[in-house]
Structures are given as C-alpha cells and as structure tokens.
Amino acid sequence: MGEMMVEIKSTPIITGMLLAIILATLFKMISGSWGEYAGVLLATIYVGFSVSGNYTNGTVHGALVGTMGAIIAGIFSIMGFKALLGIMEAAGGLDSMILLIIIWAVVGAIGGTIGVIIKELGTSKEKPVT
C-alpha cells in the first residue's frame, strides 16, 4: 500500500475561511445557529470542490477551514465584535470556543468531502459521442 499524501493549498483555505465567517455570520442572523452551520457547510463544500485530489484531501482542507475559521471567529468575538458576528452567543468563554472549533471542524470535514463528491460526479459523466 502506498502512502496517501495530502497537499495543503493555502489559497482555498484562506478563501474558505473568509467565506465561512461571512456566510456563518449572515446565515446566523437569518436563522440562528443552524444557519451558522449551514454557512460553514457551504463554504467548505466550495473548498472541497476547488482543491484537487481525493476524499482525504477534501476532508482535510474542509476541516482546516472549519478549525481556522472558528478560531478567527472566536478571536473576533473575544475582541468585542460579538454583536457584529453573533457567534458564540453562549458566552461561556474558552469552553464555548473549544466547542465552536470542534463543531466547525466536523462540519468543515463533511463539507469538504461533499465538495469532492460533487466534483467527481460532475467530471465522471461520459461525454456523448458525436
């Protein structure tokens, strides 16, 4: 068996983090915490779709986006942008931030995997013979 290597690409991760924070904030304003998770899921689906490679690559990139996005959102929340972001409303401090990181990482891994599946479904269709 060969080793599976994951090539980490910074551009999709940075784009995905920004997209995750923006979408999570907007969707949370509309529909609460489920909207927040939907925003992270959509952003990480994009990341999984945009990176090359297999399911492992998409999953790792999605989880990284979720983890880093949650850390940045948590830092913004601690810095006083909580009213703007609406993230971590439980205000439990470090416990809430750790939970946010775990949830966003799991949602991100799922989104990254879904993105790879969508990409593979789109490219696996045989072109008709003309």
GUVEXZA-67250 format. One line per field, with one value per atom (N, C-alpha, C, CB): residue number from 0; atom name; x, y, z. Coordinates in steps of 0.02 Angstrom, whole numbers, always signed. Glycine has a CB too. Layout:
BEGIN
k = NUM,...;
a = CA,...;
x = X,...;
y = Y,...;
z = Z,...;
This chain:
BEGIN
k = 0,0,0,0,1,1,1,1,2,2,2,2,3,3,3,3,4,4,4,4,5,5,5,5,6,6,6,6,7,7,7,7,8,8,8,8,9,9,9,9,10,10,10,10,11,11,11,11,12,12,12,12,13,13,13,13,14,14,14,14,15,15,15,15,16,16,16,16,17,17,17,17,18,18,18,18,19,19,19,19,20,20,20,20,21,21,21,21,22,22,22,22,23,23,23,23,24,24,24,24,25,25,25,25,26,26,26,26,27,27,27,27,28,28,28,28,29,29,29,29,30,30,30,30,31,31,31,31,32,32,32,32,33,33,33,33,34,34,34,34,35,35,35,35,36,36,36,36,37,37,37,37,38,38,38,38,39,39,39,39,40,40,40,40,41,41,41,41,42,42,42,42,43,43,43,43,44,44,44,44,45,45,45,45,46,46,46,46,47,47,47,47,48,48,48,48,49,49,49,49,50,50,50,50,51,51,51,51,52,52,52,52,53,53,53,53,54,54,54,54,55,55,55,55,56,56,56,56,57,57,57,57,58,58,58,58,59,59,59,59,60,60,60,60,61,61,61,61,62,62,62,62,63,63,63,63,64,64,64,64,65,65,65,65,66,66,66,66,67,67,67,67,68,68,68,68,69,69,69,69,70,70,70,70,71,71,71,71,72,72,72,72,73,73,73,73,74,74,74,74,75,75,75,75,76,76,76,76,77,77,77,77,78,78,78,78,79,79,79,79,80,80,80,80,81,81,81,81,82,82,82,82,83,83,83,83,84,84,84,84,85,85,85,85,86,86,86,86,87,87,87,87,88,88,88,88,89,89,89,89,90,90,90,90,91,91,91,91,92,92,92,92,93,93,93,93,94,94,94,94,95,95,95,95,96,96,96,96,97,97,97,97,98,98,98,98,99,99,99,99,100,100,100,100,101,101,101,101,102,102,102,102,103,103,103,103,104,104,104,104,105,105,105,105,106,106,106,106,107,107,107,107,108,108,108,108,109,109,109,109,110,110,110,110,111,111,111,111,112,112,112,112,113,113,113,113,114,114,114,114,115,115,115,115,116,116,116,116,117,117,117,117,118,118,118,118,119,119,119,119,120,120,120,120,121,121,121,121,122,122,122,122,123,123,123,123,124,124,124,124,125,125,125,125,126,126,126,126,127,127,127,127,128,128,128,128,129,129,129,129;
a = N,CA,C,CB,N,CA,C,CB,N,CA,C,CB,N,CA,C,CB,N,CA,C,CB,N,CA,C,CB,N,CA,C,CB,N,CA,C,CB,N,CA,C,CB,N,CA,C,CB,N,CA,C,CB,N,CA,C,CB,N,CA,C,CB,N,CA,C,CB,N,CA,C,CB,N,CA,C,CB,N,CA,C,CB,N,CA,C,CB,N,CA,C,CB,N,CA,C,CB,N,CA,C,CB,N,CA,C,CB,N,CA,C,CB,N,CA,C,CB,N,CA,C,CB,N,CA,C,CB,N,CA,C,CB,N,CA,C,CB,N,CA,C,CB,N,CA,C,CB,N,CA,C,CB,N,CA,C,CB,N,CA,C,CB,N,CA,C,CB,N,CA,C,CB,N,CA,C,CB,N,CA,C,CB,N,CA,C,CB,N,CA,C,CB,N,CA,C,CB,N,CA,C,CB,N,CA,C,CB,N,CA,C,CB,N,CA,C,CB,N,CA,C,CB,N,CA,C,CB,N,CA,C,CB,N,CA,C,CB,N,CA,C,CB,N,CA,C,CB,N,CA,C,CB,N,CA,C,CB,N,CA,C,CB,N,CA,C,CB,N,CA,C,CB,N,CA,C,CB,N,CA,C,CB,N,CA,C,CB,N,CA,C,CB,N,CA,C,CB,N,CA,C,CB,N,CA,C,CB,N,CA,C,CB,N,CA,C,CB,N,CA,C,CB,N,CA,C,CB,N,CA,C,CB,N,CA,C,CB,N,CA,C,CB,N,CA,C,CB,N,CA,C,CB,N,CA,C,CB,N,CA,C,CB,N,CA,C,CB,N,CA,C,CB,N,CA,C,CB,N,CA,C,CB,N,CA,C,CB,N,CA,C,CB,N,CA,C,CB,N,CA,C,CB,N,CA,C,CB,N,CA,C,CB,N,CA,C,CB,N,CA,C,CB,N,CA,C,CB,N,CA,C,CB,N,CA,C,CB,N,CA,C,CB,N,CA,C,CB,N,CA,C,CB,N,CA,C,CB,N,CA,C,CB,N,CA,C,CB,N,CA,C,CB,N,CA,C,CB,N,CA,C,CB,N,CA,C,CB,N,CA,C,CB,N,CA,C,CB,N,CA,C,CB,N,CA,C,CB,N,CA,C,CB,N,CA,C,CB,N,CA,C,CB,N,CA,C,CB,N,CA,C,CB,N,CA,C,CB,N,CA,C,CB,N,CA,C,CB,N,CA,C,CB,N,CA,C,CB,N,CA,C,CB,N,CA,C,CB,N,CA,C,CB,N,CA,C,CB,N,CA,C,CB,N,CA,C,CB,N,CA,C,CB,N,CA,C,CB,N,CA,C,CB,N,CA,C,CB,N,CA,C,CB,N,CA,C,CB,N,CA,C,CB,N,CA,C,CB,N,CA,C,CB,N,CA,C,CB,N,CA,C,CB,N,CA,C,CB;
x = +42,+0,+43,-47,+25,+62,+35,+58,+76,+55,+11,+116,-38,-81,-55,-156,-35,-10,-64,+56,-70,-116,-76,-164,-87,-53,-98,-36,-76,-115,-105,-93,-161,-159,-187,-200,-147,-166,-222,-106,-224,-274,-346,-264,-363,-431,-446,-442,-395,-406,-421,-345,-383,-395,-462,-338,-476,-541,-598,-544,-590,-641,-653,-624,-599,-606,-646,-537,-628,-665,-738,-632,-748,-816,-856,-814,-824,-857,-878,-811,-834,-851,-907,-789,-903,-954,-1022,-933,-1022,-1085,-1114,-1075,-1072,-1096,-1128,-1038,-1098,-1125,-1192,-1075,-1194,-1256,-1312,-1244,-1297,-1349,-1372,-1324,-1327,-1347,-1395,-1285,-1385,-1431,-1501,-1406,-1503,-1568,-1602,-1558,-1564,-1597,-1563,-1603,-1524,-1495,-1435,-1547,-1422,-1360,-1360,-1352,-1418,-1418,-1395,-1488,-1412,-1389,-1313,-1422,-1286,-1213,-1179,-1194,-1205,-1175,-1186,-1205,-1243,-1255,-1205,-1328,-1189,-1139,-1071,-1134,-1051,-987,-988,-971,-1044,-1050,-1043,-1118,-1078,-1074,-1003,-1122,-971,-902,-854,-878,-863,-817,-834,-817,-896,-912,-874,-989,-873,-834,-760,-841,-733,-662,-649,-642,-691,-683,-687,-735,-730,-738,-677,-801,-647,-593,-524,-591,-515,-449,-446,-435,-386,-379,-364,-322,-378,-362,-423,-329,-414,-465,-505,-433,-544,-586,-545,-628,-488,-446,-425,-384,-405,-384,-441,-360,-501,-558,-577,-618,-575,-592,-543,-594,-479,-427,-433,-356,-442,-449,-512,-451,-567,-629,-621,-686,-590,-579,-533,-550,-482,-437,-474,-378,-516,-555,-602,-596,-635,-679,-642,-715,-585,-546,-520,-488,-486,-457,-512,-413,-566,-621,-651,-675,-659,-687,-639,-700,-574,-526,-528,-454,-530,-534,-600,-526,-655,-720,-720,-777,-689,-684,-642,-654,-587,-545,-583,-480,-620,-661,-712,-696,-741,-791,-761,-823,-702,-668,-648,-605,-630,-608,-667,-573,-728,-784,-827,-759,-814,-855,-914,-813,-928,-980,-1048,-986,-1063,-1127,-1131,-1137,-1074,-1073,-1077,-1009,-1038,-1035,-1093,-971,-1115,-1169,-1147,-1227,-1082,-1056,-1037,-994,-1044,-1028,-1073,-955,-1137,-1183,-1189,-1250,-1168,-1173,-1127,-1157,-1076,-1030,-1000,-1065,-984,-954,-879,-977,-851,-779,-744,-751,-692,-650,-689,-590,-735,-775,-814,-823,-845,-884,-839,-922,-779,-734,-710,-673,-695,-673,-730,-651,-791,-848,-859,-911,-853,-861,-809,-854,-747,-694,-710,-626,-731,-747,-804,-764,-857,-916,-898,-974,-864,-846,-798,-814,-752,-705,-742,-652,-790,-828,-872,-873,-907,-948,-904,-987,-845,-798,-774,-739,-758,-736,-792,-715,-853,-910,-919,-975,-915,-922,-868,-922,-806,-751,-761,-685,-785,-799,-855,-816,-908,-964,-940,-1021,-896,-869,-832,-823,-793,-756,-806,-706,-858,-908,-943,-960,-961,-994,-948,-1015,-885,-836,-829,-768,-824,-817,-879,-802,-938,-1000,-1003,-1061,-978,-979,-929,-966,-872,-821,-826,-754,-865,-868,-919,-885,-959,-1008,-972,-1058,-991,-961,-990,-971,-948,-972,-1001,-914,-1057,-1087,-1043,-1156,-1045,-1006,-1044,-992,-1010,-1043,-1014,-1037;
y = -60,+0,+62,+0,+110,+173,+222,+203,+268,+319,+370,+353,+394,+447,+514,+436,+555,+621,+673,+637,+720,+775,+838,+783,+868,+931,+988,+936,+1025,+1081,+1142,+1097,+1168,+1227,+1286,+1215,+1340,+1396,+1439,+1439,+1447,+1491,+1467,+1497,+1403,+1382,+1386,+1311,+1376,+1379,+1451,+1353,+1499,+1569,+1592,+1614,+1576,+1595,+1562,+1575,+1498,+1463,+1490,+1390,+1510,+1539,+1603,+1552,+1647,+1710,+1697,+1755,+1652,+1635,+1604,+1588,+1560,+1528,+1579,+1475,+1626,+1676,+1721,+1718,+1743,+1787,+1752,+1813,+1692,+1655,+1635,+1594,+1613,+1593,+1653,+1565,+1711,+1771,+1790,+1829,+1792,+1812,+1762,+1818,+1698,+1647,+1642,+1580,+1656,+1653,+1710,+1657,+1768,+1823,+1806,+1886,+1765,+1747,+1690,+1727,+1637,+1578,+1547,+1527,+1585,+1559,+1514,+1522,+1472,+1433,+1382,+1396,+1356,+1311,+1347,+1280,+1410,+1450,+1458,+1518,+1465,+1470,+1408,+1481,+1350,+1287,+1278,+1227,+1300,+1296,+1339,+1318,+1397,+1441,+1408,+1506,+1376,+1340,+1282,+1315,+1246,+1189,+1212,+1154,+1265,+1290,+1312,+1348,+1347,+1370,+1311,+1415,+1259,+1203,+1157,+1164,+1157,+1121,+1154,+1122,+1220,+1256,+1236,+1333,+1233,+1215,+1144,+1221,+1097,+1028,+1023,+984,+1063,+1064,+1094,+1103,+1145,+1182,+1150,+1252,+1107,+1075,+1013,+1057,+998,+937,+879,+945,+820,+762,+720,+783,+678,+630,+654,+562,+607,+624,+647,+564,+616,+635,+708,+590,+728,+797,+846,+805,+831,+875,+877,+851,+820,+816,+856,+744,+848,+884,+959,+859,+980,+1052,+1081,+1064,+1044,+1067,+1073,+1020,+1023,+1025,+1083,+959,+1095,+1152,+1218,+1152,+1225,+1286,+1295,+1286,+1241,+1245,+1263,+1180,+1231,+1244,+1316,+1194,+1335,+1403,+1457,+1411,+1445,+1493,+1502,+1471,+1447,+1451,+1488,+1381,+1476,+1512,+1587,+1485,+1605,+1677,+1707,+1686,+1672,+1697,+1704,+1650,+1656,+1660,+1719,+1597,+1732,+1790,+1855,+1789,+1859,+1919,+1928,+1914,+1872,+1875,+1900,+1806,+1875,+1896,+1969,+1853,+1992,+2062,+2111,+2069,+2086,+2131,+2138,+2196,+2098,+2101,+2052,+2085,+2030,+1980,+2005,+1963,+2068,+2094,+2093,+2166,+2105,+2104,+2033,+2138,+1988,+1920,+1877,+1887,+1887,+1845,+1774,+1845,+1762,+1695,+1688,+1681,+1628,+1613,+1651,+1629,+1651,+1688,+1660,+1692,+1598,+1568,+1601,+1494,+1635,+1674,+1633,+1735,+1571,+1528,+1532,+1457,+1579,+1587,+1532,+1590,+1505,+1455,+1391,+1438,+1371,+1311,+1320,+1297,+1378,+1391,+1393,+1456,+1420,+1424,+1355,+1469,+1312,+1244,+1206,+1206,+1213,+1181,+1207,+1191,+1272,+1302,+1274,+1378,+1267,+1240,+1168,+1244,+1128,+1058,+1052,+1020,+1090,+1086,+1110,+1129,+1167,+1193,+1145,+1263,+1113,+1066,+1005,+1043,+979,+921,+940,+893,+996,+1020,+1033,+1084,+1062,+1075,+1012,+1114,+961,+897,+866,+848,+870,+844,+884,+847,+951,+993,+981,+1065,+973,+960,+895,+958,+845,+780,+786,+727,+822,+832,+869,+872,+919,+956,+911,+1011,+864,+817,+772,+775,+748,+705,+742,+682,+805,+844,+852,+913,+866,+874,+810,+896,+753,+689,+671,+634,+686,+673,+714,+688,+775,+818,+798,+888,+770,+752,+680,+765,+638,+567,+552,+527,+601,+590,+582,+649,+531,+521,+569,+448,+595,+641,+600,+687,+624,+586,+588,+615,+533,+527,+563,+452,+608,+644,+625,+719;
z = +0,+0,+0,+60,-42,-44,+8,-113,+26,+74,+39,+107,+76,+49,+75,+70,+29,+48,+33,+9,+78,+69,+57,+130,+0,-16,+6,-92,+57,+84,+39,+158,+15,-28,+11,-94,+15,+57,+28,+70,-38,-67,-53,-143,-65,-48,+27,-72,+68,+140,+162,+178,+138,+156,+129,+128,+66,+36,+75,-39,+91,+127,+197,+132,+231,+299,+296,+330,+249,+243,+225,+190,+178,+157,+214,+97,+253,+310,+362,+342,+378,+429,+404,+447,+341,+313,+308,+244,+279,+271,+339,+228,+385,+451,+486,+494,+480,+511,+480,+505,+414,+380,+393,+305,+386,+394,+467,+371,+514,+584,+600,+631,+569,+579,+553,+544,+501,+471,+509,+398,+525,+552,+613,+500,+650,+712,+701,+750,+751,+749,+692,+815,+672,+614,+551,+604,+545,+489,+489,+489,+549,+556,+528,+631,+548,+524,+449,+563,+424,+352,+313,+335,+341,+309,+306,+347,+361,+363,+313,+434,+311,+265,+193,+276,+174,+105,+87,+94,+133,+120,+111,+177,+152,+147,+89,+212,+66,+4,-53,-10,-54,-105,-101,-96,-41,-32,-57,+42,-38,-61,-137,-30,-167,-239,-274,-260,-242,-275,-267,-248,-218,-211,-255,-136,-278,-318,-271,-370,-295,-255,-238,-192,-188,-169,-109,-155,-81,-24,+36,-4,+46,+103,+96,+107,+37,+25,+40,-47,+15,+27,+100,-14,+133,+204,+247,+228,+233,+271,+260,+251,+198,+184,+217,+108,+214,+246,+321,+229,+352,+424,+444,+449,+403,+417,+413,+369,+362,+355,+415,+289,+435,+492,+556,+502,+567,+627,+629,+632,+575,+573,+573,+510,+537,+536,+605,+488,+642,+710,+757,+738,+749,+791,+777,+779,+713,+696,+720,+620,+710,+733,+809,+711,+844,+917,+939,+944,+904,+921,+910,+878,+854,+841,+897,+773,+918,+971,+1036,+981,+1052,+1113,+1109,+1125,+1050,+1041,+1044,+974,+1047,+1054,+993,+1073,+942,+882,+887,+820,+947,+958,+931,+1032,+943,+920,+844,+946,+812,+739,+712,+713,+740,+714,+738,+735,+800,+827,+840,+780,+840,+851,+925,+805,+951,+1021,+1069,+1035,+1055,+1097,+1167,+1065,+1176,+1242,+1293,+1238,+1269,+1310,+1367,+1339,+1353,+1403,+1402,+1394,+1365,+1364,+1325,+1433,+1356,+1323,+1306,+1368,+1349,+1335,+1270,+1393,+1262,+1201,+1140,+1207,+1147,+1090,+1069,+1107,+1117,+1102,+1067,+1166,+1093,+1061,+991,+1104,+981,+915,+866,+919,+889,+847,+827,+883,+875,+860,+810,+924,+822,+778,+708,+806,+703,+637,+601,+643,+638,+607,+579,+657,+617,+594,+534,+651,+539,+483,+422,+503,+434,+379,+346,+405,+385,+356,+313,+412,+338,+300,+235,+342,+241,+182,+130,+202,+153,+107,+70,+145,+105,+73,+22,+126,+40,-7,-69,+28,-59,-117,-165,-93,-139,-182,-218,-141,-183,-214,-271,-162,-260,-312,-372,-285,-359,-413,-453,-386,-418,-452,-492,-402,-465,-502,-566,-458,-563,-621,-674,-601,-654,-702,-725,-673,-690,-708,-763,-647,-781,-834,-901,-837,-935,-1001,-1051,-1025,-1094,-1145,-1202,-1169,-1230,-1285,-1347,-1301,-1382,-1444,-1499,-1463,-1535,-1590,-1655,-1580;
